[in-house]
Amino acid sequence: MSNESKSKVSRISKNLDLKNFFKTNKLPILVTVIFFLFTSYVSFFIDNPARGSDAMFYFFAGEQILFGDNENVRLPNAPIGGPVLFSSLNTVFHDPYLTIKIISLISGTAIVFLSFFIIKNIFNFKIAFLTQLIVAVNPKLHLQTTFPFNEIFPVFLVFLSFYYFTKTRILYNHLILAGILLGISFMFRYQTFPIVIGFLIYLLIRDKKFRKNLPLALLFVSSFLVGCSPLLIYNYTTFGNLIDSDPNYYMYTTTTFVQTDEWEKQVRIQGDSFFSGITSDFNIFLKNYLFNLFYHNPDRIFNLSGGIDNISPIPAVPYIGIILIFGGVIYYLKPDYNKKLLLSLILSAITITIIISLLGILETYFFAIIIIPILALGIFSFKKIQKNFLPLFVAAITYFLMMAVIPVTRAEYFFSVWIIFPVLTSLFFLELIPRVTIRKNESKQINLKHSSPVKTIIIISIILLISVNLAFSYKLMSMIEYGDKSFDGIIGEIKKIFSNKQPGLHLGTEVKQIGEILSQQPNIENSYVMGNNWAVIYYSNSKLLFADFVEGDEKESLHSYITRENWSENDIFLSNSMSVPIDRNNIYKPVPDYLIYTPTVLIESPENLKILENPNDPRVKSYLELLYKSKLGTLVYKINHGSE
């Protein structure tokens, strides 16, 4: 056969493979396309003008790294990967919001697409497809995909590594690709590291062939280091450290963390050492670790507090995630309830209950009564876990244990291991429900075709799950875009959707309007605005002196607050780290020319700063000139330094 004939046969074969792929995966592709169209519409038409503040912080940091004083940049909570990518691509698109939105849309859509094929590596089509549906309707994924953030692209890379690790047979090239992908992800978010540790543990424990597994583990780690080597090299050559970030940042900036002034002082002195947050006062660390492990962080997954910041399969309903996810776990493990297992489970549950009851912390730590017996069940049933499902289990447990050193402030930080929760929920609906609804004497082999009542129950349950998630997503978007926190009941909310009533003021419109008002001020490009919104700075083309209006001394004057005279070292450090430009070395020592103050119930300002709510207060009027007050209460002042 000639080369031309071989080439023609090869092309025909590829076309047939592609047609077959589309034919056999029509539903997953359809879900992916619908997800992309929906999120694209919200991103470009609803979130317009864009007001994503976090995105602008990372963009400005990237601009400073690439085109400014890079040695003065230190991101307290992330590596430089995101900022550098955003700033680099912006040289092509010339619109940072458009740049970051395109990255988010592609990443979120790819996650939905990959979720099907990851689970298809392990289970059948139905379970994989339902898992994809649960992923696609998650409100938090909608938020991360439609709005410009720094979170979703590294999660996409983690999901891509999951695809290779869930293969029936992991080849050398799978390990290399997964390691490199996780290394690149690590350059965007440090949360990737627990995944790497989890996969490393999996490679070492998956069977008893330690000597055979050790070279594979080393190959994986080496690939990971290659993937993140640009970050490590940059940090070392610029700052002399491989990891240039404050490892204890969340420990001393998060209000849920129990701490003392002495502890904070010691941690700040040893700021470059992660272990300083542990060793400075181990009792404080242990209290916070257990609180995070058994209440704060599980709340982000299972909605234990009735809040909205969670990634539960049904985020609007508290606790139901526990039933769906752990129900799926118990079904999947199919434990042999022998005397040894039952005794271990009962004793562990009773012991934990007694201990936390005696300590008077039952209300906070009740989750321990559930999770510890479940973990014990997993240990007893370890051999029953499929080898290509085991990586997800090990990665999730490792991630959960390691992330408990901090109180996770956003539910989406659990997206890196999130895939296991939708698949366990799918097992609950498609496998557990039939087994508990069909009597044992009917049939050991459950066939939904011959059990229409069971099929009806499952379909209705899935439709309810999808409907509740979409409704929750709609309300979440309405709250974020228009500040609509009202709830008029289910019927009332449905009527709102189809009514002709115009929504309230778009928050992005207000942000842009404030920015444009400031942009008209003389020499604004060299002026500092005191506030905490990076989006306003983008629209005003000014600089930012970051302030949350909780810093300093509660008894100080407005003038001393604005000039940061009584701010603590930690206050100034955090302000400099969040300002534009970033000032890690405290070189600029800026004095603001303008001030933006937004009254909020989330962070209550000290009494001495509440006077900013009243522009006619003599203490305000003598020092500040009101430029603009928005319909939503935001006040924009010009600072008259000569009057003080």
N, C-alpha and C positions, 0 to 999 in steps of 0.2 A: 504494500500500500504506500502511495506517495505521501510526502509531507503535507501536500495540500489537502489530500483526502483525510489524513489523520486530523488535521486542523479543523476540517469541516465536521467530522464526527464528534470531535471534542466540543465544538460550539453547540451542536445539536443536543449533546448530552447535558451540557450546562443549562440550556434552555428548558429541557425536560425536567431537570432537577429543580429549577426555579419555579416552573409551573406547578410541579408536584408540591413544592413547599407552600405556595400560596393556596393551593387547593386543600391541603390537609390542615392549614392553620388559618382558615378564613376568619373564624370567630376571634382568636387572639389579635389578629391584625386589625379587625374591625374595632375592637375595644380600644386598641392603641390609637387608631385614627380619630375616633370620637373624642378620646381624652385630649389629643393634640389640638383638635379644632376648638373644643370647649375652653381649654386653658389659654390658647392663643387669643381667642375673642376677649376673655377677661383681661388678659395681660395688656393687649394693645388698645382696647376700646373702653373697658371699665376703669382700669388703673391708668387713667389719662386725665390730667397730667400725673406723671409718676411722682411718688413721694417717699420711696424707699430710702430711709435714712442710713441704715447699716451698710447698704450697698455703696453709698457715696463715701462712707468712712474708708472702706477698703480700696475704693477707686483712688481717693486722694492719697492714701498711703502708697499705692502703686506708682502714682505720678511722682511722689517724692523720692521713692526708691530708684526709679529709672531716670528721672530728669532733674533731681534736686539733691538734697543733703541726705543720702541714704544712711550714713553712719549715725544720724540722729533719729532714725526710725526704729521703734520697737513696738510690735503689736503684742499687747498683754495676753491675748486669748487665742491667737492663731498664727500659723506660719505665714510666709510672704507669698505663697503660691497663688492664692486668689487675687490679691492686689496686683501682682505682676502680670497675671493673665488678663485681668480687666483692663489695665492701663495699656498693655501691648496691643490688644485687639481694638482698643478705642482709636488707635492711629489709623485703623481701616474704616471703622463705622462713624467716628467723630460724634458719638452720642453715647455716653457711658450707660445710661439707662437702657437704651436699645441693645447695647453690647451684652450687658449682664442678663437682660431678659431672654435674649436668644440662647445664651448658655443654659439658663434655667429651664426653658421650654424643651430644648433638645435633651437635657439630662433627665428631667421628669418623665418625658415620653419614653425615653430609653429604659428607665426603671420599670415602667408599666409593661413594656414589651419583654424585657428580660425576666421579669418575675414569672411569667408563664413557662419559659424554657428552663429556668432554674429548677422549678418544681417538677416539670416534666421529666427531668433527669432522674427524679426519685419516685414519683407517683404517676397515676394514670391521667388521662386527658381531663376528666371531669374535675378532679381535685386541683390540677394545675390551672384550669380555666377559672374556677371559682376563686382561687387564690388571687389570680390576676384581677378579677372583678373587685375583690375586697381592697386590693391595693389601689385600683383606679378610682374608687369612690372615696378614698380617705381625705377628709377635709384638710389635714395638715400637709398632705402631698400637694393638694391643689394650691395651698398658700405658698409653699416653697417653689412651685413650678411657675406660678403666674406673677409672683412678685420678685424683684431683684434681691437675692440673698447670696451668701457665700457658702451655703450648706449643701446644695443639691448635687453639684458636679462631683465632689469627692464621694458622695453616696453612690452615684452612678458607677464610679470606678470600683467601689467595693462590691456592688451587685455583679459587675462583670467578672470579678474574681470569684464570686460565689458560683457562677456558671461553670468555671473550670474545676473548682473544688468539689462540685456535686456530680461530676462525671462518674460513671460506673467504674472506670479505670483511669486513675490519674497518671498521666504520662509526664516525662521530664519537661516537655514544652509547656504543659499546663501549669506546672509549678513555677516555671520561669515567668510566664505571662502573668500569672496571679501575683507573684511577688513584685514584679515591676509595676503592675496596676496599683497595688496597695502602697508601694513606695511613692508613686505620683500622687495618690490620694492623701498620703501623709503630709505632702508639701502644702496641702490646702487646709486640712484639719487634723489635729493631733489625735482626735477620737479614733482614727484608723489603727493606732498602735495596739489597743486591746484586741482587735480583730487579728492582727499579726500574731500576737501571743497565743490567742485561741487556736489558730491554724497550726502554729508550731507545736502546741500541746497535742493536737489531734494527730499530727504526723508521727509523733513519738509514741502515742498510746493506742493507735488504731489496731494494732495486733502485738504479739509478743516478740516480734522480730526487731528488737531495738537496734542491733548493729546494721541491719538492712535499712532501717528507717532514718538513722542518724545522718547519712549522706544526703538523703532527700530533704531533711530538715535544714541542713546547711546550705543546700542549693536554693531552697526557698528564701532563707534569710539573706543570702548573698544577692539574690534577685531583688529583694526588697531594698537592700542598701543601694543597689545600682539605681533603682527607681527614684529614691529620694536623695541621691548623691548631689544633684545641683543645689539643693537646700543646705545640705551639710557643708559642702565646700564654700558656699556663699557665707554662711554663718561663721565658719572658722576663719576664713580669710579676712572678713570684715570686722568681726567682734571677738575672735579667739575662742568661740564656743560652738559646739556642734548644734546645740539647740538654744536659740536666742529667744527665750520667752520666760516669763515669770511663772514657774510651775505651781505657785501657791496663790495665783491671782484670784481664783474663784473662792478660795478659802477665806480670804480677808475682805472680799468685796460683796459677799452674798449674805443677806440678812438672816437666812435660816441657819447660818453657821454659828454655833455657840463659840464665843471667844472672849478673851480678856485683853486689856491693854498691854499687859506684860507679854502675853503670847504673841500678839500682833507685832510688838516691838522686836521680839526675837526672830520672828519669821521674816520681818523686813530686813533685819541685819544679815540673815543668811538667805536672802531672797533667791539666789541662783541655785539653791539646793532644794530639790523636791522633798527630801527627807526632813528638812527643817520644819515643815508643816506637821510632821508626824512626831518627831523627837522633841520639839520644843516643849510640848506638854502632851504626853501620850494619852492621858485621861480625857483631855478635851478632844483630841483626834478620835478616840474610840467612841465617845458619846456621839459625835457627829457622824462617824462612819456608820454606826448602827442605825441612827436616825435616817440617814440617806438610804441605807440598804433595805430597811424594812418599812419605810413610810414615804419619804419624800420622792425618791426615784421611782418606786412602784406606782406612785400616784400619777406619774407621767405616762405610764403604760395602761393602767387599769382604771383610772379615774376614781380614786378612793375618796376624794374630797368634794366631788360634785362640781369641779371647775371645768374650764373649756380647753385648757392646755394639756391635752393627752392624745395618745395614738391608739386608744382602745378600739377594737373592732366596731363598737357602737359608742362613739365618744360622748354622746349626749346623755347616756344612761350610766350612772355610777355603778361600779361593782360587776356589771354584767360581763365585762371582759375576763374576770376571774373564772366565771363559769364556762365561757366559750373556750378560752385558751387552755385552762387546766383540764377541762373536760376532754379536749383533744389530746392532751398529753397522756392522760390516764388511758384513753382508748388505744392510742398508738402503742403504748408500752405493753398493754395486755398482761399485766403482772399475774404471776401464779400466787394466789393468796394462800400461801402455806402458813403454818403457825409462826415460823421465824419472822416472816415478812410482816404479818399482822401485828405481832408483838412489838416489833421494832417501830412500826408506824404509830401504834397506840401509845407506846411509852414516850416516843419523841414528842408527840402532840401534847400529852398530859404534862410532861416535864416542862416544856416551853410555856404552856399555859400557866402552870403554877409559878414559875420564875417571874414572868412578866406581870402576873397578878400581884405577887408579893411586892414587887418593885413599884406598883402603882402606875404601870405604863401600858396596860392592856389596850386602851383606846388607840394609842399611837402605834404599838408594835404587834397588833393582832395579825398582821400579814405574815409574821414569822411562823404562826401556828399553821399556816397553809403551805408556805413555800418550803420549809425545812422537811416535812414529811414527803412532799413531792420530789425534792432532791434525793431523799433516801430511796424513794420508789425508783427513781432513775438509775441510781447506783445498783440496786438489786436487779434491775432489768437491762443493764448496760449491754449485754450480749444480744438483746433483741433489736437494738437500734441498727437500722441499715447503715452500712459503711459510708454511703454517699449522703446520708442524712445527718450522720454524726458530726461532720464539720460545723453545721449550722447550730446544733445543740451546744457543742463545746465553745464555739465563738460567742454565742449568746450568753452563756453562763459566765465565761471569762470577762466579757464586756460588762456585764451587770456587776460583778464583784469588783472590778477595777474602777469603774466609774463611780462607785459609792464613796470614793475618797472626797468627792465634791457633791454638793447638791445640784443636780442637773437643772439648769434654769429654763430650758426649752425642751418640749417633748420631742421635737425633731432631731435632737442630738442622739436619740435612740434609733434613728432611721438606719444606721449602719447594720444593725442586727434585726431590723424590724420584720424582715421577710418570714421569719419563723412564726410570728404571731398570726398572720393571715392564713398560713398553711395549717396551723393547728385548729384555727377556727373552721376552715374548710373540712377538716377531718371530723369536727364536731357535727357539722350539718350533714355531710354526705355519708358518714360511717357510723357515728355514735347514735344519732337520732333513729335510724332504721333499727338498730339493735335494741334500743330500749322501748320502741313502739310496737315491734312485731314480737308476738309471743314465741317463746323458745320452741314450743311444740309444733309451730307451723312449718318452719324450715330453717335449717342451719345455713343454707345459702340464700342470702337476701337478694331478691330480684325486684327492683323497683317497678318493672313493667307489670308485674303481677300483684303490686301492692299500691293501688292508687291512693288510698288514704295517707300512707306514709309519704308518697311522692307529693301530694298536695301540701302536707305539713312542711316539707322541706322547701318547696317552691315559695310558699307564703312567707316562711321565715327569711329566706334569702331576699325576697322582694322588700320585706320590711327593713332588713339591714341596709339594703341599697338606698331605699327611700329616706330613712332616717339620716344616713350619712350625707346624702345630697342636700337634704333640708338644712342640716347642721352647717354644711359648707356654704350654703346660700346666706345663712344668718351671719356666719363668720366673715364672709366677704362684705356684707352690708355693714357690719360693725367696723371693719378696718377701713373701708372706703368712705363711709358716710357717718361714722360714729354712732350708728343706730344700735343702741343696747336694749331697746324695748322688746318685749315679748307679749303679743296679744292673743296667745293661745294658738292652737294648731289651725283652727278654722280661720282665725283672723290673719295669721301669717300667710295662709294660702290665698286669701283675698288680696293681700298686699301685692303678691306676685302678679296677679292679673288685673290689678287696678291701674287706672291711668294717672294716679297721683305721682307727681314727681318726687324723687328722693330728696333728702336734705342736701346741704352744701357738701360738695365733694371735698374731702380733706386735702387732696392733692392740689385742688384749686387754691385753697387758702395758703398752703405752703409756697406755691409758686408766686402768688400775689405778694406775700410778705417778702420773698426774695427779690421780686421786681421792684418793690418800693425801696428796699435797701440799695439795689443796684443803681438807683438814680442819685444816691448821695455822692458828694464829691470825694474823689480819691478812695473809693470803696475798695478797690482791689488791694490796697495796702492797709486797710482798716481791719480791726478785730471786732467780731461780734461775740458777745458773751451769751452762751446758750447751749443747747444739747441736741440740736437738729442739724445733721450734716446736709440734708436735702436743701434746706434754706440757703446754706452756704454755696451750694452748687448754683442755685438760681441767682444769687446775689453777686457771685464772683468775688467774695470777700474771704477773709481768714476767720478762723473760729477759735475762741478761748472757751474750752469745754467747761460747763458748770451744770450741776444738777440741782443747785439751790438748796442743798442740805449740808454744804461744807462749812468750815470755819466755826467761829464762836457764836452761840445763839444770842449773846448780849452785844455783839459788835455793831457798829454803825453800818449803814448802807455803803458808805465810801470805803471803809476798811474791808468789807466783803468783796467789793468789786476789784479792789487792788490786791486782794488775797493776802493781806497783812497778817491775819490770824489763822490762816489755813495751816493744817498739819502737813508734815512731810508727805504723808500718804495721800492727803487731799491733792497736793500739788503734783505728786507723781502721777496719780490717775488722771488729773486734768491735762497734764502735758502729754500723756499717752493717748488721749482721745482728741486732742486739739488738731487744728489744721493750720500750719504744718505741725506734725508731731515733733515733740521736743524732749526726747529721752534724756538729754544731757542738761536740761534746764538752762539753755543758752539764751533764748529769746526774751524771757521774762516780760511778756506782753502786757500792755494796759489796754483794756477794751474801749472802743469808741461807741459801740452800740450794745444794747441788751435786749434779748427776747425772753419774755417770761410767760409761761402757760400754767395757770392754776390747774392742779390735778389732785384727785383723791388718792391716786396710787402712791405718790411720794409726797407726804405732807411737808411743806416748807416750815422752817422755824418761824416763830412769831415775828422776829425782827425783819424777815424777808417778805412776810405776808402783806406788808405795806405796799409792795409792788403791784398788788391787785387794785389799788386805788391811786390813779395818777394825780388826783387832786390833793393827796396827803401832802402837807407842807414839807415833810422830810423827803418826799419823792420829788415834788415840784421844784424844790430849790436846787436839785442836782441832776434831774433827768427831764428831758423834753419828750412828751408823747408824740410819736410819729404816726402810729396806727394802732387801732384796736379792732380785732377781727370779730365776726359774729359769734365765733366759738370761744371768745374770751382771751385770745393771745394778745399780749401787749408788746409793742415794739417801741423802745426808747432810744433816744440819742443822749449820750452821756456828756454833760458839760463839766469837764474837769476844772475849768477855771473858777467855777462857783463854789468849790469846796476848800 
